[in-house]
C-alpha cells in the first residue's frame, strides 16, 4: 500500500464514479476518502469501496497530511475554492471541467495553480484519445501538407435542457468546450475571429445547438457544430460525430459510434485506415499520465493544464455570446421538451443518461 498514490474523491456522482472505477482498475491508487453531501451517494460509496473512509465534510480530507491528491468531481460552483484549498494544504489536483462556475473564478483558480508547485490537471478528455493523437502525429509528419481547415461535429440526443447543466452552462459550454479545446489544440495557437449561429430548440431559454466558424491567428480556419438536439424522440436514436481536417495536400478524418473509432489518413505518401475501441472519456489515460508525472517528478507534456480549460471555457462563452447577438430563432414547444424529459426518465439505453443511485 505504501507504493500507492493516496487520493481523495470529492463528489461521487456520475463522473466521480467513472474516476473511482478507473483508479480501482489501475492498481496505482489508494482511494482513502470519498466525500459527498448526498446521503444516497455516500451509501453507494460504502458498498462499492468498503476500505475507503466515506465522509460528508471535505475539510477532514484536506487536513489529512497523508493524502497526496484530491479529485474534484462535484459541481462546478465548488471547484475554485477546492482547488485553492488543495494548494493551500499541499495537495495535487485532478479536476473535472469547467474548473469554476464563472470565467472570473476560473482564472482565479488558474492563477492560484500557476503560483504553486502542486501538479494540477483537468479532464479535457479528447486530448487523451488515441484517434486525435494519431491524426496530429500524421499532420506533424507533413502527410496532409499544411494544416488549413478543421471541421468538427458532435450531435447527439445527449443531456436535455435542465438535466444537470446548472453550473456548467448550456450545451455548447458544458459539452462543447471540449470541441473548442481540441480545435485549438490542433491549430496550436489562439482564436482570432468567430461568428456563431444558435438555435433555441423547444423554446428553452438557452440555445441547445450552436455552430461557430472563424479563424486562428495562424490563418487556420475552423468550423464547430455541437448540440444535444439530434433526434431526442426518435424511435431508434443515433448521432453524428466526426472530425474532418483538410490540409493543402491531403486530409485526415475520424468518425465513431461510441464503441469503435475509425481514423482515415489520405496522405501524400500513404493511405491509412485504422479502427480501435473508442475509449470513452479516457479517464484511465489521464489518471495514468498523472500518476506517471507524480512518480517521475516531471509533468507529462500531454496533461492538460487548468489554463487550457479556462481558455476553452472562455471561448465557448464568447461563441455563445456572439450567437445571442445574432438572430436566435426558437423552434418547437415546451410540451415536446416535457415528452423528452419523461422518456429519458424511463430509458435504459440512450445517450447521456443520468445515472440513478
LUMTORMI-106120 format. One record per residue (C-alpha): residue in three letters; residue number from 1; x, y, z; chain. Coordinates in steps of 0.001 Angstrom, whole numbers, plus 524288, in hexadecimal, padded with zeros to 5 digits. Layout:
N
+------+-----+-------+-------+-------+-----+
: type : seq :    xx :    yy :    zz : mol :
+------+-----+-------+-------+-------+-----+
:  ALA : NUM :     X :     Y :     Z :   A :
...
+------+-----+-------+-------+-------+-----+
***
This chain:
357
+------+-----+-------+-------+-------+-----+
: type : seq :    xx :    yy :    zz : mol :
+------+-----+-------+-------+-------+-----+
:  UNK :   1 : 80000 : 80000 : 80000 :   A :
:  UNK :   2 : 80B79 : 80942 : 80276 :   A :
:  UNK :   3 : 80E6B : 809A7 : 7F3EB :   A :
:  UNK :   4 : 800A6 : 80DDB : 7F068 :   A :
:  UNK :   5 : 7FCCA : 81C03 : 7EE60 :   A :
:  UNK :   6 : 7F371 : 81FF6 : 7F92B :   A :
:  UNK :   7 : 7E7C0 : 82733 : 7F35C :   A :
:  UNK :   8 : 7DAFB : 82CF7 : 7F805 :   A :
:  UNK :   9 : 7CF0D : 82E3B : 7EF51 :   A :
:  UNK :  10 : 7C5D2 : 839AF : 7F177 :   A :
:  UNK :  11 : 7B903 : 83716 : 7EAA2 :   A :
:  UNK :  12 : 7B421 : 8294D : 7E821 :   A :
:  UNK :  13 : 7AA4E : 82BFB : 7DD6F :   A :
:  UNK :  14 : 7AB8C : 827D8 : 7CF2E :   A :
:  UNK :  15 : 7B962 : 82CD2 : 7CCD8 :   A :
:  UNK :  16 : 7BE4E : 82999 : 7DA71 :   A :
:  UNK :  17 : 7BA68 : 81B75 : 7D87A :   A :
:  UNK :  18 : 7C168 : 81B1D : 7CB42 :   A :
:  UNK :  19 : 7CE0C : 81F52 : 7D1E7 :   A :
:  UNK :  20 : 7CBE7 : 815CD : 7DD08 :   A :
:  UNK :  21 : 7CA56 : 80A6E : 7D37C :   A :
:  UNK :  22 : 7D675 : 80DD5 : 7CBA0 :   A :
:  UNK :  23 : 7DEF0 : 8104E : 7D78E :   A :
:  UNK :  24 : 7DAC7 : 80348 : 7DD4A :   A :
:  UNK :  25 : 7DE30 : 7FC32 : 7D0AF :   A :
:  UNK :  26 : 7EB9E : 80252 : 7CF60 :   A :
:  UNK :  27 : 7F10E : 7FD51 : 7DC40 :   A :
:  UNK :  28 : 7F8B4 : 809FD : 7DE09 :   A :
:  UNK :  29 : 7EF95 : 81141 : 7E737 :   A :
:  UNK :  30 : 7EB81 : 81003 : 7F559 :   A :
:  UNK :  31 : 7DDE6 : 81606 : 7F5E3 :   A :
:  UNK :  32 : 7DEAB : 81A4F : 8040C :   A :
:  UNK :  33 : 7D2B6 : 82337 : 80493 :   A :
:  UNK :  34 : 7C61C : 82523 : 7FD1D :   A :
:  UNK :  35 : 7BEBB : 83196 : 8007A :   A :
:  UNK :  36 : 7B0EB : 83501 : 7FC66 :   A :
:  UNK :  37 : 7A619 : 83D2B : 80267 :   A :
:  UNK :  38 : 79B8F : 83420 : 7FD10 :   A :
:  UNK :  39 : 7981D : 82926 : 806B7 :   A :
:  UNK :  40 : 7948A : 81FE6 : 7FB8E :   A :
:  UNK :  41 : 7A1B3 : 8222D : 7F50E :   A :
:  UNK :  42 : 7A8A5 : 81F85 : 801EF :   A :
:  UNK :  43 : 7A0EA : 8130B : 803CD :   A :
:  UNK :  44 : 7A4A5 : 80E8B : 7F620 :   A :
:  UNK :  45 : 7B2E5 : 811EB : 7F8B8 :   A :
:  UNK :  46 : 7B2C5 : 80970 : 804F9 :   A :
:  UNK :  47 : 7AE07 : 7FDDF : 7FCEF :   A :
:  UNK :  48 : 7B798 : 7FFCC : 7F1C6 :   A :
:  UNK :  49 : 7C389 : 803A3 : 7F9B1 :   A :
:  UNK :  50 : 7C2CD : 7FDC2 : 8076A :   A :
:  UNK :  51 : 7D12F : 800AA : 809F3 :   A :
:  UNK :  52 : 7CF99 : 80F46 : 80789 :   A :
:  UNK :  53 : 7CB75 : 818F3 : 811EE :   A :
:  UNK :  54 : 7BE55 : 81E89 : 80D96 :   A :
:  UNK :  55 : 7BBD8 : 82C59 : 81287 :   A :
:  UNK :  56 : 7B362 : 8385E : 810A2 :   A :
:  UNK :  57 : 7BCCC : 842F8 : 81548 :   A :
:  UNK :  58 : 7C7AE : 84549 : 80B67 :   A :
:  UNK :  59 : 7D007 : 84CB9 : 81541 :   A :
:  UNK :  60 : 7D3CB : 83FC3 : 81B87 :   A :
:  UNK :  61 : 7DA34 : 83BE4 : 80EBD :   A :
:  UNK :  62 : 7E211 : 8483F : 80CF8 :   A :
:  UNK :  63 : 7E777 : 84769 : 81AC9 :   A :
:  UNK :  64 : 7EC3D : 83967 : 818F8 :   A :
:  UNK :  65 : 7FA9B : 83B55 : 81597 :   A :
:  UNK :  66 : 7FBE6 : 82D86 : 81049 :   A :
:  UNK :  67 : 7F2BA : 83057 : 804D9 :   A :
:  UNK :  68 : 7FA7E : 83426 : 7F8CB :   A :
:  UNK :  69 : 7EFFA : 836B9 : 7EE8B :   A :
:  UNK :  70 : 7E217 : 83BFD : 7EEA1 :   A :
:  UNK :  71 : 7D886 : 83903 : 7E3BA :   A :
:  UNK :  72 : 7CE35 : 8438A : 7E1CC :   A :
:  UNK :  73 : 7C1E9 : 83DD4 : 7DBC8 :   A :
:  UNK :  74 : 7B6DE : 8454D : 7E27A :   A :
:  UNK :  75 : 7AFF3 : 850EF : 7DC25 :   A :
:  UNK :  76 : 7B7AA : 85BC2 : 7D5A5 :   A :
:  UNK :  77 : 7B3BC : 8660F : 7DFB9 :   A :
:  UNK :  78 : 7BBE2 : 85EE4 : 7EA02 :   A :
:  UNK :  79 : 7C86F : 85CBD : 7E24A :   A :
:  UNK :  80 : 7CF2E : 869F2 : 7E31E :   A :
:  UNK :  81 : 7CF75 : 869D8 : 7F1FC :   A :
:  UNK :  82 : 7D327 : 85B71 : 7F22E :   A :
:  UNK :  83 : 7DE8E : 85DBF : 7E8DB :   A :
:  UNK :  84 : 7E370 : 868F7 : 7F157 :   A :
:  UNK :  85 : 7E1BA : 860F5 : 7FDC4 :   A :
:  UNK :  86 : 7E8CB : 85540 : 7F7F4 :   A :
:  UNK :  87 : 7F456 : 85DDD : 7F44B :   A :
:  UNK :  88 : 7F43B : 86427 : 801C2 :   A :
:  UNK :  89 : 7F522 : 856B7 : 80817 :   A :
:  UNK :  90 : 7FF9D : 851F8 : 7FEA1 :   A :
:  UNK :  91 : 7F7A5 : 84866 : 7F698 :   A :
:  UNK :  92 : 7F7C1 : 84580 : 7E80A :   A :
:  UNK :  93 : 7EAFF : 84708 : 7E06A :   A :
:  UNK :  94 : 7E367 : 83FB8 : 7D5F6 :   A :
:  UNK :  95 : 7D73E : 84789 : 7D27A :   A :
:  UNK :  96 : 7CB88 : 84622 : 7C9BA :   A :
:  UNK :  97 : 7C895 : 8516C : 7C0AC :   A :
:  UNK :  98 : 7C536 : 85C6F : 7C16A :   A :
:  UNK :  99 : 7CE06 : 85FB3 : 7CCDA :   A :
:  UNK : 100 : 7C442 : 869AB : 7D24C :   A :
:  UNK : 101 : 7B6B9 : 86EE9 : 7CF8B :   A :
:  UNK : 102 : 7BAD2 : 87C14 : 7C9B6 :   A :
:  UNK : 103 : 7C60F : 88083 : 7C11E :   A :
:  UNK : 104 : 7CB36 : 889C4 : 7CB9B :   A :
:  UNK : 105 : 7CBA7 : 87ECB : 7D591 :   A :
:  UNK : 106 : 7D1C8 : 87572 : 7CBB2 :   A :
:  UNK : 107 : 7DD11 : 87ECC : 7C97E :   A :
:  UNK : 108 : 7DEA4 : 8807E : 7D82E :   A :
:  UNK : 109 : 7E02F : 871BA : 7D929 :   A :
:  UNK : 110 : 7EA05 : 871DE : 7CDF7 :   A :
:  UNK : 111 : 7F24A : 87C63 : 7D46C :   A :
:  UNK : 112 : 7F204 : 87539 : 7E175 :   A :
:  UNK : 113 : 7F6BB : 868C0 : 7DADB :   A :
:  UNK : 114 : 8014F : 86F89 : 7D2FC :   A :
:  UNK : 115 : 806CF : 8762B : 7DF1F :   A :
:  UNK : 116 : 80861 : 86901 : 7E5E0 :   A :
:  UNK : 117 : 81146 : 85D3B : 7E45F :   A :
:  UNK : 118 : 805DB : 853B8 : 7E4AC :   A :
:  UNK : 119 : 8027A : 84B7E : 7D8CD :   A :
:  UNK : 120 : 7F4EE : 84EC1 : 7D398 :   A :
:  UNK : 121 : 7ED44 : 849F1 : 7C7F4 :   A :
:  UNK : 122 : 7DF93 : 849D1 : 7C268 :   A :
:  UNK : 123 : 7D7F3 : 83FCC : 7BAA5 :   A :
:  UNK : 124 : 7D84C : 844D6 : 7AC9F :   A :
:  UNK : 125 : 7D67A : 836DC : 7A851 :   A :
:  UNK : 126 : 7D7BE : 83862 : 79991 :   A :
:  UNK : 127 : 7E62C : 83BB2 : 79B2F :   A :
:  UNK : 128 : 7E829 : 82E23 : 7A0E6 :   A :
:  UNK : 129 : 7E157 : 826EA : 795D3 :   A :
:  UNK : 130 : 7E94F : 81DF5 : 78D1F :   A :
:  UNK : 131 : 7E289 : 822F8 : 780CE :   A :
:  UNK : 132 : 7E58E : 83174 : 7828C :   A :
:  UNK : 133 : 7F395 : 82E6B : 78651 :   A :
:  UNK : 134 : 7F526 : 825AD : 77A6B :   A :
:  UNK : 135 : 7EFD2 : 83022 : 77151 :   A :
:  UNK : 136 : 7F83B : 83AD2 : 77740 :   A :
:  UNK : 137 : 80442 : 83239 : 775ED :   A :
:  UNK : 138 : 801E2 : 83066 : 76749 :   A :
:  UNK : 139 : 7FF6B : 83EEE : 76594 :   A :
:  UNK : 140 : 80C87 : 841B2 : 76C18 :   A :
:  UNK : 141 : 8130F : 83882 : 76253 :   A :
:  UNK : 142 : 80DEF : 840C1 : 75704 :   A :
:  UNK : 143 : 804D1 : 8363A : 751CF :   A :
:  UNK : 144 : 7F9F5 : 83FEF : 74EA6 :   A :
:  UNK : 145 : 802B4 : 84B77 : 74B6E :   A :
:  UNK : 146 : 7FFDC : 857E0 : 75305 :   A :
:  UNK : 147 : 7F473 : 8577A : 75C76 :   A :
:  UNK : 148 : 7E9CE : 86023 : 756CB :   A :
:  UNK : 149 : 7DBF7 : 85CA5 : 75B2D :   A :
:  UNK : 150 : 7D6CF : 855EA : 76773 :   A :
:  UNK : 151 : 7C8A1 : 8516F : 76728 :   A :
:  UNK : 152 : 7C2E7 : 84ACD : 7730E :   A :
:  UNK : 153 : 7B50F : 8464C : 775EC :   A :
:  UNK : 154 : 7AEEB : 84010 : 781D3 :   A :
:  UNK : 155 : 7A034 : 83E51 : 7812C :   A :
:  UNK : 156 : 7995C : 834D1 : 78A58 :   A :
:  UNK : 157 : 78C8B : 83418 : 791C2 :   A :
:  UNK : 158 : 794EB : 835AE : 79E0B :   A :
:  UNK : 159 : 79115 : 83D18 : 7AA4D :   A :
:  UNK : 160 : 7845F : 8446A : 7A896 :   A :
:  UNK : 161 : 782B1 : 85250 : 7AD9F :   A :
:  UNK : 162 : 78123 : 85294 : 7BC59 :   A :
:  UNK : 163 : 78852 : 845C2 : 7BEB2 :   A :
:  UNK : 164 : 7945D : 84995 : 7C63E :   A :
:  UNK : 165 : 79974 : 85591 : 7BF21 :   A :
:  UNK : 166 : 79698 : 85F26 : 7CA1C :   A :
:  UNK : 167 : 7A4B7 : 86324 : 7CC85 :   A :
:  UNK : 168 : 7AA8B : 85DCA : 7BFF6 :   A :
:  UNK : 169 : 7A308 : 866B6 : 7B6C7 :   A :
:  UNK : 170 : 79B4A : 86397 : 7AA66 :   A :
:  UNK : 171 : 79E9C : 857E4 : 7A1F8 :   A :
:  UNK : 172 : 7A90B : 85F04 : 79A17 :   A :
:  UNK : 173 : 7B053 : 86298 : 7A67E :   A :
:  UNK : 174 : 7AE6A : 85644 : 7AE86 :   A :
:  UNK : 175 : 7B176 : 84CDB : 7A368 :   A :
:  UNK : 176 : 7B5E2 : 855F0 : 79884 :   A :
:  UNK : 177 : 7C1B2 : 85B64 : 79FB5 :   A :
:  UNK : 178 : 7C847 : 84E3A : 79D1B :   A :
:  UNK : 179 : 7C739 : 850E6 : 78E7C :   A :
:  UNK : 180 : 7CBA4 : 85EEF : 7901D :   A :
:  UNK : 181 : 7D784 : 859AD : 7974A :   A :
:  UNK : 182 : 7DB13 : 84EE6 : 78DA8 :   A :
:  UNK : 183 : 7D9D0 : 8582D : 78224 :   A :
:  UNK : 184 : 7E348 : 86192 : 788B8 :   A :
:  UNK : 185 : 7EC36 : 855F9 : 78BFA :   A :
:  UNK : 186 : 7ED0F : 85265 : 77D96 :   A :
:  UNK : 187 : 7EF40 : 86073 : 7791D :   A :
:  UNK : 188 : 7F9E7 : 862AE : 7832D :   A :
:  UNK : 189 : 7F684 : 870ED : 7854F :   A :
:  UNK : 190 : 7EB93 : 879F4 : 789BB :   A :
:  UNK : 191 : 7DE7E : 87D7A : 783AC :   A :
:  UNK : 192 : 7DE30 : 889EE : 77B9B :   A :
:  UNK : 193 : 7D077 : 88B87 : 775C6 :   A :
:  UNK : 194 : 7C365 : 884A5 : 7776C :   A :
:  UNK : 195 : 7B524 : 8851E : 77380 :   A :
:  UNK : 196 : 7AACD : 87C84 : 779C4 :   A :
:  UNK : 197 : 79CC9 : 8788B : 7770F :   A :
:  UNK : 198 : 79489 : 87191 : 78132 :   A :
:  UNK : 199 : 786EA : 86BF0 : 782CC :   A :
:  UNK : 200 : 77DD1 : 86BF4 : 78E9D :   A :
:  UNK : 201 : 77789 : 85EAA : 78CA6 :   A :
:  UNK : 202 : 76A6A : 85C64 : 79346 :   A :
:  UNK : 203 : 76A41 : 86ADB : 7972B :   A :
:  UNK : 204 : 77397 : 867F3 : 7A247 :   A :
:  UNK : 205 : 779F7 : 87423 : 7A7F5 :   A :
:  UNK : 206 : 787BB : 87043 : 7A37A :   A :
:  UNK : 207 : 78C37 : 86BCB : 79605 :   A :
:  UNK : 208 : 78E3D : 85D12 : 79550 :   A :
:  UNK : 209 : 79497 : 85CE1 : 787C3 :   A :
:  UNK : 210 : 79F87 : 865B1 : 7831C :   A :
:  UNK : 211 : 7A874 : 866B1 : 77765 :   A :
:  UNK : 212 : 7B43F : 86FA5 : 77767 :   A :
:  UNK : 213 : 7BE6C : 8722D : 76CEB :   A :
:  UNK : 214 : 7CA20 : 87B25 : 76CA1 :   A :
:  UNK : 215 : 7D8D9 : 87BEB : 76C14 :   A :
:  UNK : 216 : 7E4DD : 87A0D : 77470 :   A :
:  UNK : 217 : 7F03B : 8838C : 77532 :   A :
:  UNK : 218 : 7F820 : 87AD3 : 76C0B :   A :
:  UNK : 219 : 7ED8F : 87B5B : 76190 :   A :
:  UNK : 220 : 7E7D7 : 86DCD : 763F3 :   A :
:  UNK : 221 : 7D90A : 86DBB : 7624B :   A :
:  UNK : 222 : 7CFE3 : 86678 : 76B8E :   A :
:  UNK : 223 : 7C1BF : 8621B : 76B7C :   A :
:  UNK : 224 : 7BB92 : 85C46 : 777DA :   A :
:  UNK : 225 : 7ADAF : 856D9 : 7787F :   A :
:  UNK : 226 : 7A864 : 851A0 : 78565 :   A :
:  UNK : 227 : 79B20 : 84EEC : 78B40 :   A :
:  UNK : 228 : 79343 : 84537 : 79339 :   A :
:  UNK : 229 : 7878F : 84652 : 78A2D :   A :
:  UNK : 230 : 789E4 : 83AFF : 780EA :   A :
:  UNK : 231 : 77D78 : 832E9 : 780A9 :   A :
:  UNK : 232 : 779D1 : 8336B : 78F06 :   A :
:  UNK : 233 : 76CD0 : 82C9E : 78C80 :   A :
:  UNK : 234 : 77138 : 823CF : 78166 :   A :
:  UNK : 235 : 76C85 : 815CE : 782A4 :   A :
:  UNK : 236 : 77A97 : 81160 : 780C0 :   A :
:  UNK : 237 : 78440 : 81BC2 : 784C9 :   A :
:  UNK : 238 : 790D0 : 81EB1 : 77D82 :   A :
:  UNK : 239 : 79B72 : 8290C : 77D1B :   A :
:  UNK : 240 : 7A4B8 : 83004 : 773CE :   A :
:  UNK : 241 : 7B29A : 831F1 : 778CE :   A :
:  UNK : 242 : 7BEBF : 83461 : 770BB :   A :
:  UNK : 243 : 7CADB : 83C78 : 76E7E :   A :
:  UNK : 244 : 7CEE6 : 83FF5 : 760A3 :   A :
:  UNK : 245 : 7DC2D : 84653 : 75EF1 :   A :
:  UNK : 246 : 7E034 : 84BE8 : 751E1 :   A :
:  UNK : 247 : 7EE23 : 84F20 : 74E66 :   A :
:  UNK : 248 : 7F43C : 85521 : 74252 :   A :
:  UNK : 249 : 7F7B8 : 8478D : 73D2E :   A :
:  UNK : 250 : 7EF8E : 83D51 : 7443F :   A :
:  UNK : 251 : 7E518 : 83AC7 : 74E78 :   A :
:  UNK : 252 : 7E312 : 833D6 : 75B67 :   A :
:  UNK : 253 : 7D606 : 83042 : 76159 :   A :
:  UNK : 254 : 7CFC2 : 8287C : 76C41 :   A :
:  UNK : 255 : 7C238 : 82353 : 76F24 :   A :
:  UNK : 256 : 7BD70 : 81B31 : 77A89 :   A :
:  UNK : 257 : 7B17C : 8142D : 77FB3 :   A :
:  UNK : 258 : 7B56C : 81562 : 78E21 :   A :
:  UNK : 259 : 7BA80 : 80764 : 78D43 :   A :
:  UNK : 260 : 7C436 : 807C1 : 78204 :   A :
:  UNK : 261 : 7CB96 : 81349 : 77C5F :   A :
:  UNK : 262 : 7D02C : 8132B : 76E40 :   A :
:  UNK : 263 : 7DB6E : 81BC4 : 769AD :   A :
:  UNK : 264 : 7DE60 : 81E09 : 75B4B :   A :
:  UNK : 265 : 7EAA5 : 824C4 : 75687 :   A :
:  UNK : 266 : 7EB48 : 8281F : 7480F :   A :
:  UNK : 267 : 7F935 : 82CEC : 7480A :   A :
:  UNK : 268 : 80347 : 83014 : 73DB9 :   A :
:  UNK : 269 : 80AF7 : 82393 : 74004 :   A :
:  UNK : 270 : 80119 : 81A46 : 745FF :   A :
:  UNK : 271 : 7F2C1 : 81740 : 747C5 :   A :
:  UNK : 272 : 7EF47 : 811E7 : 75526 :   A :
:  UNK : 273 : 7E2B4 : 80CFF : 75B1C :   A :
:  UNK : 274 : 7E323 : 808C4 : 7694C :   A :
:  UNK : 275 : 7D856 : 80414 : 77248 :   A :
:  UNK : 276 : 7D9B6 : 802AD : 7810C :   A :
:  UNK : 277 : 7D0C2 : 80310 : 78CF2 :   A :
:  UNK : 278 : 7CBAC : 810DF : 78F0A :   A :
:  UNK : 279 : 7D0F4 : 81231 : 79CE0 :   A :
:  UNK : 280 : 7C5F6 : 819FF : 7A2FF :   A :
:  UNK : 281 : 7CA60 : 82572 : 7AB4F :   A :
:  UNK : 282 : 7D858 : 82053 : 7AC20 :   A :
:  UNK : 283 : 7D89A : 82233 : 7BAD9 :   A :
:  UNK : 284 : 7E1C9 : 8169A : 7BBE7 :   A :
:  UNK : 285 : 7EB91 : 81DA6 : 7B328 :   A :
:  UNK : 286 : 7EABE : 82A57 : 7BAEE :   A :
:  UNK : 287 : 7EC4F : 8236B : 7C804 :   A :
:  UNK : 288 : 7F7F5 : 81B88 : 7C33B :   A :
:  UNK : 289 : 7FEC5 : 8277F : 7BD7A :   A :
:  UNK : 290 : 7FC61 : 82EAC : 7CA43 :   A :
:  UNK : 291 : 801D1 : 8234B : 7D224 :   A :
:  UNK : 292 : 80DA1 : 82296 : 7C920 :   A :
:  UNK : 293 : 81002 : 83117 : 7CB3E :   A :
:  UNK : 294 : 80F3A : 82FE9 : 7DA00 :   A :
:  UNK : 295 : 81879 : 82457 : 7DA3F :   A :
:  UNK : 296 : 82266 : 82A89 : 7D10B :   A :
:  UNK : 297 : 8216C : 8382E : 7D6CB :   A :
:  UNK : 298 : 81FC4 : 83DA4 : 7C90B :   A :
:  UNK : 299 : 812F8 : 841F3 : 7C320 :   A :
:  UNK : 300 : 80F5B : 839FB : 7B711 :   A :
:  UNK : 301 : 80DC7 : 84319 : 7AB80 :   A :
:  UNK : 302 : 800DB : 83CBA : 7A79D :   A :
:  UNK : 303 : 7F9E9 : 8407B : 7B433 :   A :
:  UNK : 304 : 7F07A : 84BE1 : 7B21C :   A :
:  UNK : 305 : 7F25C : 857C3 : 7BAD4 :   A :
:  UNK : 306 : 7E841 : 85FAB : 7C235 :   A :
:  UNK : 307 : 7EBC6 : 86AB8 : 7B8D7 :   A :
:  UNK : 308 : 7E7C2 : 86239 : 7AD43 :   A :
:  UNK : 309 : 7DA97 : 8600F : 7B3C1 :   A :
:  UNK : 310 : 7D87A : 86E71 : 7B6D7 :   A :
:  UNK : 311 : 7DB98 : 87265 : 7A8CE :   A :
:  UNK : 312 : 7D24F : 86839 : 7A31F :   A :
:  UNK : 313 : 7C7B6 : 86C3D : 7ACB0 :   A :
:  UNK : 314 : 7C987 : 87AB0 : 7A9E1 :   A :
:  UNK : 315 : 7C892 : 878F3 : 79B2A :   A :
:  UNK : 316 : 7BCD1 : 87002 : 79C46 :   A :
:  UNK : 317 : 7B618 : 87B0F : 7A3BE :   A :
:  UNK : 318 : 7BAC5 : 884FE : 7999E :   A :
:  UNK : 319 : 7B50E : 87CDD : 78E9A :   A :
:  UNK : 320 : 7A833 : 87BC1 : 795F7 :   A :
:  UNK : 321 : 7A849 : 88A75 : 7984E :   A :
:  UNK : 322 : 7AAC3 : 88CD1 : 789DF :   A :
:  UNK : 323 : 79F65 : 883DB : 78639 :   A :
:  UNK : 324 : 7967D : 88B02 : 78FC5 :   A :
:  UNK : 325 : 79990 : 89799 : 78873 :   A :
:  UNK : 326 : 7951C : 891C2 : 77B92 :   A :
:  UNK : 327 : 787A9 : 88D04 : 777BE :   A :
:  UNK : 328 : 78454 : 882AB : 781F4 :   A :
:  UNK : 329 : 77871 : 87B1E : 77D1B :   A :
:  UNK : 330 : 77049 : 872A7 : 7861D :   A :
:  UNK : 331 : 769B8 : 866EB : 77FEB :   A :
:  UNK : 332 : 76196 : 85C8C : 786A3 :   A :
:  UNK : 333 : 75918 : 85CD3 : 792C5 :   A :
:  UNK : 334 : 75BBC : 85AC3 : 7A131 :   A :
:  UNK : 335 : 75210 : 84F73 : 7A0C4 :   A :
:  UNK : 336 : 75B95 : 84813 : 797F9 :   A :
:  UNK : 337 : 7666A : 84A4A : 7A1D4 :   A :
:  UNK : 338 : 75D8D : 844DF : 7AC78 :   A :
:  UNK : 339 : 75BD0 : 8388B : 7A430 :   A :
:  UNK : 340 : 76A94 : 83793 : 7A2EC :   A :
:  UNK : 341 : 76C6B : 838B1 : 7B1A2 :   A :
:  UNK : 342 : 76233 : 82E31 : 7B40C :   A :
:  UNK : 343 : 76848 : 824FA : 7AA27 :   A :
:  UNK : 344 : 775F2 : 826D6 : 7AFAB :   A :
:  UNK : 345 : 7714E : 823F6 : 7BD7D :   A :
:  UNK : 346 : 76D80 : 81636 : 7B94A :   A :
:  UNK : 347 : 777D7 : 8133E : 7AEE1 :   A :
:  UNK : 348 : 7813F : 80822 : 7B191 :   A :
:  UNK : 349 : 78A12 : 80A6E : 7A5D0 :   A :
:  UNK : 350 : 78CA0 : 8179F : 79FD8 :   A :
:  UNK : 351 : 795BB : 82325 : 79EEC :   A :
:  UNK : 352 : 79A38 : 82AA1 : 7AAF3 :   A :
:  UNK : 353 : 790B8 : 82413 : 7B435 :   A :
:  UNK : 354 : 79142 : 8285C : 7C265 :   A :
:  UNK : 355 : 79645 : 81D69 : 7CB12 :   A :
:  UNK : 356 : 78C5E : 81A27 : 7D582 :   A :
:  UNK : 357 : 790F5 : 81747 : 7E357 :   A :
+------+-----+-------+-------+-------+-----+
***
